[in-house]
């Protein structure tokens, strides 16, 4: 059994153990009329296809079209720099009907890239979901559980390569937090970043890396197929998608950690244009179709909009900066 670590790691709410705040959206009128679908909507996933942002954009597209809240909704990808490439594109947009999926990963990506564009250069629309992360290893690897993997990692931190999403994002933060808890210098973590979930899976299956960290929904199918082995999940409870994978807490590592995602629009949006998007996303979030999506992907409802979402982003920026500094990921 793993040793119980005396000090308890609890990272501030919002990044960790997201509790759904059932906030109501703003109720002002929308420029398109209360019951009119939004036409020409575009949804940007600022990373390669296959990752959590892309999955979120596709899930939104499916629900918005099914509920007739939008017509002709299109999903497109702009990859690079932990979402910063997409952020910079959004900052120069004039399209009022463009939403960019983003989240805690982008907060870290902005810090890592030292970007001149930040989330202050957007119009926050809504925080949507929280998702637990999963630590996986190739099924062909000698280690078969978290205890064995941690033993290998402690013996050779630099030689134990871990892969996941963008540099400075939730996956790298979790790797650093776990390392710190089990007595590994976070500065010794050998983390290889990727722009999308597909790249991480390829590295795992090729044997190029020893472990991977990502959202449960990104790795679950590969675990179910037998190609990857899930050795821990980061939430307070086991995932319904991977019920046999124990939580970190169950295995003596007192960490609870959830990634969050939301959507923002271009800067300088008029009040009426913003309200149109807020109303549309609010109706989507309240629909049975979206509730079924949350259940199917094991995503938490982490709803916030308006001033609440803006405040959350500001607070999360401070939290993430502190955590990245603690694990040596940023100066």
VEXLOTOR-939688 format. One line per field, with one value per residue: residue number from 0; x, y, z of N, C-alpha, C in turn. Coordinates in steps of 0.001 Angstrom, whole numbers, plus 500000, padded with zeros to 6 digits. Last residue first. Layout:
<rs>
resi: NUM:... $
n_px: X:... $
n_py: Y:... $
n_pz: Z:... $
ca_px: X:... $
ca_py: Y:... $
ca_pz: Z:... $
c_px: X:... $
c_py: Y:... $
c_pz: Z:... $
</rs>
This chain:
<rs>
resi: 330:329:328:327:326:325:324:323:322:321:320:319:318:317:316:315:314:313:312:311:310:309:308:307:306:305:304:303:302:301:300:299:298:297:296:295:294:293:292:291:290:289:288:287:286:285:284:283:282:281:280:279:278:277:276:275:274:273:272:271:270:269:268:267:266:265:264:263:262:261:260:259:258:257:256:255:254:253:252:251:250:249:248:247:246:245:244:243:242:241:240:239:238:237:236:235:234:233:232:231:230:229:228:227:226:225:224:223:222:221:220:219:218:217:216:215:214:213:212:211:210:209:208:207:206:205:204:203:202:201:200:199:198:197:196:195:194:193:192:191:190:189:188:187:186:185:184:183:182:181:180:179:178:177:176:175:174:173:172:171:170:169:168:167:166:165:164:163:162:161:160:159:158:157:156:155:154:153:152:151:150:149:148:147:146:145:144:143:142:141:140:139:138:137:136:135:134:133:132:131:130:129:128:127:126:125:124:123:122:121:120:119:118:117:116:115:114:113:112:111:110:109:108:107:106:105:104:103:102:101:100:99:98:97:96:95:94:93:92:91:90:89:88:87:86:85:84:83:82:81:80:79:78:77:76:75:74:73:72:71:70:69:68:67:66:65:64:63:62:61:60:59:58:57:56:55:54:53:52:51:50:49:48:47:46:45:44:43:42:41:40:39:38:37:36:35:34:33:32:31:30:29:28:27:26:25:24:23:22:21:20:19:18:17:16:15:14:13:12:11:10:9:8:7:6:5:4:3:2:1:0 $
n_px: 508432:506728:507057:507438:505316:504793:504094:501680:500221:500152:498766:496343:495365:495150:493265:491074:490238:489463:487434:485544:484756:483429:481376:479960:479118:478198:478086:478525:478420:479380:478574:481131:481033:480673:479598:476933:476244:476472:474509:472212:472191:471750:469124:467651:469010:470523:472507:470971:470220:472792:473525:471608:472196:474825:474376:472772:474451:476349:474730:474026:476499:479073:482462:485125:486599:484643:483846:484199:483306:484974:486109:488447:489623:489992:491288:492546:494872:496479:497095:496022:494081:491895:492947:492882:490417:490680:488885:486501:484961:485134:482819:482361:485206:485058:485462:486981:489440:491524:492299:494720:495310:494218:496054:495402:494209:491647:489463:489242:491326:490342:488118:489295:490728:488890:487405:489301:491973:495290:498533:500571:503826:506151:506659:506922:505241:503201:501127:501948:501970:499241:498087:499073:497807:495104:494748:497048:499525:501556:504624:506156:508067:509638:510249:511946:510478:509261:510894:508806:507018:504361:503634:505064:503763:501209:501821:502827:500573:498789:500074:499837:497025:496360:499306:501932:501647:498747:498505:500958:503357:506388:509129:511463:513962:513726:513194:513614:512385:509865:508834:508626:506723:504556:503873:503052:500807:499096:499820:501576:504642:505411:503125:501008:499280:500728:498788:497169:495192:492662:490677:487272:485901:483236:481744:481202:481009:480351:481605:483874:485456:489016:491321:491622:493032:495626:498488:501108:502192:503910:503377:502524:500226:498662:498422:496876:494499:494050:493281:490856:489530:487477:486071:484780:482298:480928:479318:480544:483652:486053:489170:491432:491073:491126:493888:494749:493525:494897:497401:496858:496538:499133:500338:497890:495225:492042:489263:485660:482251:479247:475769:473362:471622:470623:468694:467665:468619:470482:472290:473229:474308:476418:477993:478775:480324:482334:483523:484420:486284:488113:488972:490094:491073:490461:492306:494362:492899:490623:487771:485150:482225:479856:476596:474605:472009:470303:466709:464464:463199:463839:465918:468463:469328:467655:467120:468469:469238:472053:471474:471854:473874:474643:477701:479172:482422:485355:487932:489954:489454:487292:488928:492463:493576:494870:496737:497743:500387:500999:500096:500324:502029:500391:500851 $
n_py: 530866:527727:525261:524680:524323:526965:528157:526903:527952:530718:530676:529624:531707:533861:532786:532495:535109:535721:533815:534668:537127:536198:534704:536743:538458:535859:532552:529107:525644:523021:519757:517438:514696:512168:511912:511399:513620:515701:514843:515132:517893:518530:517561:519097:522409:524306:524883:526150:528454:529579:530025:532017:534054:534691:535636:537879:539382:540251:541889:543823:544955:544144:543247:543635:540475:537485:535131:531921:529124:526530:524075:522756:519866:519070:517161:516259:514303:512490:509342:506875:505930:507509:509827:509175:506580:503711:502418:501253:503074:505152:506608:507510:507791:508162:511425:513640:513103:511887:508378:505915:504177:502610:501561:501080:499112:498299:499769:501341:503117:504391:505638:507482:509760:511843:511678:512453:514507:513215:511965:509023:507451:507040:507319:505703:503693:504127:504824:507397:508843:508688:510132:512699:513230:513324:515623:518292:519360:518407:518104:516095:516340:515174:516688:518071:519951:518495:515838:513571:512958:512915:515590:516253:514613:515756:518316:517722:516567:518738:520498:519092:519201:521949:523656:524096:522861:520836:517384:514785:512434:511756:509629:508994:510020:511740:509864:506992:506281:507434:505878:503338:503971:504765:502284:500832:502377:502248:499288:497897:498000:497225:497902:497540:499591:502695:504486:507481:509390:511735:514396:515515:518606:520905:523383:526230:529684:532037:534510:537229:538530:539253:540119:538825:536631:538197:538816:538419:535518:533602:530968:530431:532022:530793:528211:528572:529281:527032:525210:526212:527340:527420:527933:530866:531825:534256:536317:538671:539147:540290:539420:539572:537705:535299:535084:534789:532326:530589:530762:529797:527112:526211:526656:525536:525522:525839:524296:524629:523976:525794:525879:526156:527680:527175:525898:523365:521262:520361:522495:522438:519824:519859:522035:521033:518874:520215:521618:519450:518263:520384:520444:517847:516538:516111:518532:521003:524133:525836:525602:527839:527910:530146:530631:531294:532381:531347:531194:533062:533746:536454:538145:538938:540381:539594:541101:539771:538029:535929:532708:531589:528994:526717:525598:522569:522586:521048:520174:522841:525236:525617:525967:525360:522111:520440:517993:517495:515683:512883:510318:506924:504911:502300:498792 $
n_pz: 486093:485895:487080:489771:491361:492125:489712:489278:491468:490849:488429:489314:490963:489155:487389:489052:489412:486777:486394:488327:487284:484981:486150:487459:485470:483177:484674:485350:486058:485810:485903:484959:482697:481553:479106:479727:481314:479481:477651:479149:479360:476690:476393:478119:478722:479968:478099:476113:477468:477753:475116:474442:476291:475516:472901:473446:475057:473200:471661:473564:474257:471828:472379:472969:471980:471232:473875:475489:477520:479426:481772:484208:486012:489417:492016:495088:496823:498672:498018:498657:497013:497235:496020:493316:492743:490548:487942:487406:485942:483812:483643:486165:488256:491812:493325:493232:490541:489180:488985:487986:485960:483082:480349:476834:475312:475874:475316:477573:477056:474854:475945:477814:477218:477246:479561:481517:480340:481122:481102:480831:480913:479472:475880:473683:473088:471365:473014:473860:471484:470803:472914:472337:469905:470642:472203:471227:471583:474418:476368:478615:481532:484022:487067:488662:489971:491976:493434:495089:497136:496627:496193:493876:491990:492041:491017:488452:487259:487391:485586:483201:482957:482857:481466:480890:477609:476796:477844:478121:479485:481090:481498:483539:483818:485970:488122:489081:491450:491213:489113:490252:492230:490685:489515:491750:492513:490278:488278:486707:484876:482277:479541:477906:478321:479318:481779:483004:485055:484328:485736:485690:484705:484429:482225:481713:481930:479317:478309:478304:475679:475846:477039:479363:478705:476700:474775:475147:476952:478009:477798:480409:480599:478642:479673:481974:480673:479129:481098:481994:478833:475837:472684:471358:469080:467046:466238:465653:464284:464303:465945:467455:469427:468028:467615:470226:470812:469102:470349:472904:473278:473612:471037:468676:466196:465675:464100:464152:463616:463005:462668:461263:463937:467336:468680:468254:469611:467752:467713:470345:470495:468590:469547:472054:471207:469795:471907:473467:471770:471649:474295:474585:471298:468637:466745:468430:469542:470121:468451:467879:466205:464833:463493:461633:463868:466637:466572:468591:470896:471409:469069:468548:470694:473756:477043:480164:482120:482769:484350:487711:489007:490690:490577:491241:492242:491449:492534:491442:490336:492166:495290:495652:496591:499117:500440:503664:505115:505273:503134:503553:501181:499411:500000 $
ca_px: 509205:506941:506734:508596:505872:505103:505330:502768:500493:500753:500112:497183:495582:496037:494573:491767:490719:490494:488634:486166:485474:484564:482387:480465:480157:478209:478075:478634:477829:480133:477983:480370:481430:481030:481032:477656:476218:477260:475913:472602:472311:473035:470191:467848:468302:469322:472884:471663:469187:471981:474278:471710:470871:474555:475185:472309:473271:476752:475370:472979:475683:478016:481118:484350:486530:485640:483657:484329:483365:483898:486039:487187:489825:489151:491594:491329:494666:495328:497609:496956:495389:491747:492718:494169:490842:490546:490057:487496:484610:486206:483376:481408:484505:485461:484778:486602:488261:491837:491552:494165:495817:493965:495580:495934:495510:492742:489941:488253:491393:491595:487926:488456:491459:489853:486717:488819:490605:494338:497485:499867:502490:505770:506494:507807:506209:504506:501054:501751:503216:500263:497788:499433:499269:495584:494752:495771:498457:500957:503324:506129:506729:509932:509220:512509:511381:508484:511065:509622:508425:504995:503030:505352:505194:501398:501221:503663:501827:498526:499903:501171:497718:495905:497897:501298:502538:499629:498152:499619:502812:504932:508524:510047:513767:514014:512261:514192:513723:510771:509010:509492:508028:505222:504337:504222:501907:499712:498989:500153:503826:505576:504172:502138:498906:500506:500061:497181:496581:493036:491753:488404:486190:484429:481975:480266:481760:479884:480196:483447:484205:487851:491074:491037:491580:495145:497034:500651:501433:504118:503817:503696:501366:498962:499099:498271:495052:494447:494477:492021:489427:488706:486136:485988:482620:482048:478738:479794:482457:484919:487941:491355:491240:489851:492987:495194:493175:493476:497256:497176:495343:498191:500717:499162:496112:493208:490411:486953:483394:480448:476905:474626:471575:471518:469141:467295:467629:469371:471535:472632:473169:475359:477408:477947:479159:481438:482941:483438:485117:487419:488324:488927:491253:490616:491135:494117:493864:491978:488526:486581:482790:481114:477459:476014:472457:471441:468026:465085:463061:463980:464599:467824:469081:468692:466680:468124:467905:471453:472089:471015:473603:473480:476980:478281:481059:484417:486624:489844:490356:487265:487754:491264:493743:493552:496743:496640:499766:500373:500909:499436:501980:501127:500000 $
ca_py: 531676:529106:525300:525049:523105:525966:528580:526685:526520:530259:531252:528847:530357:533972:533219:531302:534354:536522:533808:533351:537085:537121:534036:535601:538927:537259:533478:530502:526817:524042:521048:518126:516075:512291:512209:510484:512270:515717:514934:513790:517097:518862:517042:517686:521417:523862:524267:524890:527501:529266:529031:530768:533422:534195:534440:536852:538770:539371:540725:543011:544301:545003:542836:544753:541679:538506:535736:533376:529780:527474:524628:523391:520872:519063:518175:516297:515375:513347:510628:507497:505273:506110:509792:509377:507972:504331:503243:500429:502802:504216:506070:506535:508196:507430:510142:513163:513664:513004:509550:506843:503835:503750:501152:501849:499637:497503:498891:500278:502236:503648:504622:506365:508494:511776:511412:511072:514352:513994:512589:510155:507722:506042:507875:506865:503446:503834:503535:506315:508706:508122:508704:512036:513171:512298:514313:517589:520281:518159:518705:516383:516451:515218:516060:516907:520430:518848:517260:513829:513145:511611:514849:516939:514462:514374:518176:518385:515810:517535:520882:519318:517918:521124:523330:524998:523268:521987:518537:515320:513296:511857:510699:508627:508999:512303:510934:507639:505765:507904:507326:503557:503415:505753:503393:500390:502135:503514:500109:497655:498474:496294:498299:496624:498291:501691:503935:506198:509014:510348:513897:514878:517210:520475:522038:525148:528501:531083:534159:535962:538763:538509:540524:540168:536491:537396:538717:539800:536145:535028:531636:529741:532269:532227:528434:528186:530163:528275:524937:526332:526829:527674:527082:530056:531430:533329:534982:538615:538311:541217:539117:540428:539100:535800:535218:535959:533527:530838:531104:531220:527894:526095:527431:526155:524916:526717:524201:524645:523816:525135:525995:526219:527044:527759:527165:524462:522076:519494:522155:523668:520220:518852:522049:522233:518626:519303:522355:520397:517499:519951:521621:518255:516924:514960:517688:519972:523038:526349:524778:527582:527445:529417:530483:531504:531915:532147:530557:532911:532368:535465:537720:538102:541126:539335:540670:540829:537864:537254:533605:531898:530413:526813:526724:523285:522383:522072:519837:521552:524366:526197:525594:526188:523312:520845:518969:517302:516963:513621:511520:508073:505579:503553:500000 $
ca_pz: 487034:485445:485652:488969:490760:493155:490381:488326:491373:492105:488485:488400:491486:490320:486891:488585:490568:487452:485551:488438:488560:484860:485339:488224:486383:483579:483552:485800:485423:486568:485559:486003:482980:482971:479159:478839:481876:480713:477241:478727:480582:477304:475532:478451:477913:480661:479367:475833:477038:478932:475885:473679:476277:476869:473117:472514:475651:474297:471036:472935:475278:472366:471986:472440:472823:470901:472558:475454:476211:479167:480419:483833:484973:488221:491004:494271:495848:498983:497521:499578:496944:497636:497469:493979:492857:491862:488253:488089:487343:484182:482398:485639:487046:490617:493155:494562:491182:490078:488533:488993:487297:483968:481673:477951:474892:476398:474239:477368:478223:474700:474903:478258:477259:476155:478298:481456:480794:480327:481910:480241:481449:480482:477224:473783:474140:470764:472333:474820:472251:469910:472758:473593:469973:469725:472840:471220:471218:473107:476053:477181:480945:482584:486237:487973:488936:490785:493157:493904:497452:496877:497299:495135:492269:492487:492346:489448:487348:488180:486990:483766:482990:483975:481619:481837:478695:476620:477025:478346:478440:481218:480707:483479:482794:484650:487729:487903:491178:492263:488950:489088:492599:491536:488680:490991:493444:490668:489151:486470:486002:483406:480480:477737:478876:478273:481329:482304:484791:484569:484892:486351:484361:485139:482742:481450:482367:480333:478097:478909:476400:475373:475658:479458:478698:477818:474797:475308:475869:478302:476572:479878:481484:478544:478403:482101:481707:478467:480295:482860:480184:476588:473864:471514:470447:467211:466409:466911:464194:464296:465203:466276:469839:468543:466469:469467:471573:468902:468929:472748:472981:474715:472227:468996:467182:465532:465006:463477:464515:462492:463588:460539:462624:466335:469256:467342:470313:468141:466505:469809:471323:468523:468205:471953:472061:469085:470782:474009:472212:470433:473713:475357:472686:469507:466931:467433:469649:469893:469391:467728:467470:464685:464664:461302:462556:466194:466619:467281:470435:472474:469506:467548:469469:472772:475730:479226:481552:482679:483381:486571:488843:489824:491164:490341:492707:491005:493063:492084:489608:490822:494508:495794:495793:498646:499348:502727:504788:506374:503251:503693:502474:499432:500000 $
c_px: 508293:507740:506853:508338:507021:505742:505762:504108:501646:501124:500847:498613:496572:496363:495578:493145:491517:491092:489770:487457:486202:485412:483631:481573:480757:479383:478139:478642:478130:479690:478649:479753:480552:481633:481563:479165:477070:477354:476827:474053:472721:473254:471561:468979:468597:468578:471676:471962:469798:470904:473516:472398:470917:473218:474937:473058:472693:475550:475823:473564:474639:477205:480083:482959:485653:485541:484711:484122:483449:484034:484842:487274:488470:489576:490675:491494:493311:495184:496475:497578:496468:493097:492602:494023:492235:490963:489830:488746:485630:486021:484444:481906:483533:484633:485347:485938:488031:490643:491667:493350:495339:494394:495417:495352:496202:494124:491094:488691:490446:491828:489179:488302:490558:490565:487674:488208:490142:492958:496591:498810:501888:504356:506004:507774:507193:505560:502377:501803:503113:501577:498847:499208:499725:497085:495289:495897:497090:499856:502876:504726:506825:508607:509554:511488:512028:509348:510280:509708:509359:506504:503784:504834:505540:502861:501418:503139:502732:499788:499669:501081:499106:496687:497615:499840:501836:500470:499188:499375:501396:504429:507004:509288:512330:513755:512494:513267:514407:512217:509994:509826:509035:506591:505091:504771:503177:500916:499762:499247:502345:504722:504229:503259:500039:500219:499767:498610:496558:494514:492032:489434:487398:484646:483228:480515:480795:480944:479700:481948:483751:486610:489961:490729:490874:493634:496628:499132:501047:503424:504183:504273:502637:500181:499511:499061:496538:495024:494971:493328:490716:488556:487483:485885:483894:482288:479828:479252:481785:483588:486920:490095:491150:489941:491647:494321:493556:493009:495798:497067:495612:496938:499681:499225:497326:494201:491484:488068:484673:481531:478083:475848:472940:471327:470097:467590:467147:468248:470312:471802:472468:474115:476225:477244:478214:480173:481963:482748:484021:486168:487534:488220:489969:490751:491464:492843:493552:493079:489993:487092:484253:481675:478718:476967:473946:471942:469107:466434:463682:463971:464730:466422:468369:468313:467832:467728:467508:470160:471411:471737:472691:473037:475807:477562:480144:483031:485611:488454:490221:488191:487757:490157:492408:493726:495310:496646:498793:499734:500254:500286:500959:501005:500877 $
c_py: 532686:529829:526700:525137:523413:524716:527539:527096:526221:528779:530765:529364:529581:532596:533310:531639:533130:535764:534553:533290:535757:537097:534908:534882:537783:537612:534905:531376:528133:525431:522105:519400:516622:513658:512323:510673:511315:514316:514920:513750:515663:518065:517323:517090:519991:522750:523695:524150:526141:528240:528635:529680:532068:533467:533836:535545:537685:538648:539727:541758:543383:544231:543775:544403:542740:539691:536825:533840:531292:528051:525563:523933:521498:520179:518002:517444:515190:514562:511645:508794:506010:505411:508350:509260:508029:505797:503968:501216:501970:503811:505016:505922:507106:507895:509437:511791:513127:513591:510628:507920:504801:503373:502397:501323:500429:497997:498002:499294:501055:502722:503777:505270:507281:510429:511289:510765:512916:513843:513395:510673:508924:506226:506785:507483:504578:503480:503141:504954:507557:507898:508031:510532:512433:512130:513206:516204:519622:519170:518357:516864:516852:515165:516271:516210:519310:519363:517612:515334:513299:511723:513567:516147:515055:514131:516767:518230:516401:516689:519645:519703:518063:519828:522384:524695:524291:522288:519643:516494:513738:512818:510614:509752:508542:511302:511458:508745:506507:507480:507874:505030:503634:505265:504427:501511:501741:503287:501359:498496:498266:496699:497337:496875:497280:500329:502956:505780:507619:510169:512446:514455:516709:519010:521933:523878:527335:530046:533192:535728:537433:539018:539702:540718:537814:537270:537789:539877:537587:535885:533099:530450:531654:532564:529880:528430:529868:529275:526211:526068:527000:527071:527310:529244:530600:533083:533914:537221:538202:540473:540252:540243:540064:537284:535797:536175:534781:532090:531414:531657:529354:526917:527390:526865:525776:526262:525215:524706:523869:525089:525173:526342:527200:527009:527890:525840:523265:520285:521309:523386:521448:519299:521084:522290:519822:519023:521474:521169:518425:519152:521243:519466:517391:515282:516542:519205:522042:525310:525133:526679:527081:529101:529693:531391:532187:531565:531512:532216:532127:534036:536522:537692:540294:539984:540448:540280:538965:537155:534957:532842:530615:528255:527026:524386:523210:521711:520924:521377:522958:525425:526318:525784:524031:522150:519250:518410:516770:514920:512440:509309:506710:504186:501245 $
c_pz: 487718:486516:485062:487484:489811:492567:491411:488919:490423:492015:489730:488408:490627:490893:488035:488027:490136:488639:486235:487625:488728:486133:485188:487456:487192:484472:484094:484562:486133:486143:486431:485419:484096:483270:480583:478926:481049:481312:478463:478271:480261:478589:476142:477628:478381:479933:480103:477128:476728:478586:477148:474499:475576:476910:474497:472744:474754:474875:472102:472292:474652:473396:472601:471977:472169:471862:472356:474018:476390:477777:480302:482410:484646:487278:489803:493291:495184:498076:497639:499120:497745:497750:497979:495491:493482:491814:489576:488480:488107:485645:482671:484332:486608:489421:491927:494505:492587:490813:489608:488305:488383:485378:482546:479255:476004:476029:474693:476292:478028:475892:474715:477209:477461:476086:477121:480097:480615:480949:480988:481197:480743:481009:478166:475176:474339:471811:471698:474138:473255:470649:471893:473493:471228:469769:471962:471822:471228:472855:474636:476817:479480:481837:484764:487075:488145:489640:491897:493703:496275:497060:497632:496328:493631:492839:492901:490860:488423:488325:487851:485241:483617:484092:482774:482109:479584:477852:477091:477427:478785:480153:480806:482794:482647:483528:486315:487399:490033:491991:489979:488933:491477:491996:489510:490118:492697:491574:489559:487360:485688:484606:481668:478744:478785:478897:480196:481996:484175:484245:485247:485312:485139:484822:483601:482256:482334:480662:479172:478701:476988:476098:475031:478069:478963:477720:475933:475267:476184:477232:476794:478657:480916:479391:478208:480833:481882:479470:479616:482119:480942:477971:474540:472801:470436:468693:466440:467214:465558:464291:465292:465460:468668:468872:466910:468236:470804:469613:468609:471290:472707:474536:473341:470326:467483:466591:464652:464513:463692:463564:463075:461417:461964:465028:468326:467946:469487:468789:466852:468565:470766:469286:468121:470609:472033:469892:470016:472896:472727:470795:472469:474802:473339:470975:467882:467755:468543:470125:469181:468845:467246:466068:464310:462473:462363:464879:466130:467410:469069:471961:470421:467939:468428:471467:474800:477881:480593:481891:483431:485652:487651:489707:490251:491093:491822:491499:492722:492660:490155:489930:493184:494845:495744:497900:498922:501687:503639:505976:504259:503927:502450:500809:500000 $
</rs>
